[in-house]
Amino acid sequence: MPGAIDHEGIVSLVELKIKKKGKVAYLRAKDRHQMQKLIAIGALPGTAIVLLQKFPSYVFELGHSQFAVDKELAQAIFVKVNK
């Protein structure tokens, strides 16, 4: 169900609210190329993440760096939302 948070409080980055903080829970890449991109930017499980913008691209902060990605790549990042 889009927008729903499961029992563990994990949601796709595209469903996260702007300025909401969390930690990368896991990655669900569609292929090796997509996984390599995610690893290269440092989107690794346990890494703190904050969504800054959703349009025209998804902009998020990992540590002290900001990244802009398309929706397809953002959908591959799953975040455990901070309470």
PyMOL commands that set and color helices and strands:
alter all, ss='L'
color gray80, all
select helices_A, chain A and resi 13-15+32-40+71-74
alter helices_A, ss='H'
color red, helices_A
select strands_A, chain A and resi 10-12+21-27+48-53+58-62+65-69+77-81
alter strands_A, ss='S'
color yellow, strands_A
deselect
rebuild
show_as cartoon
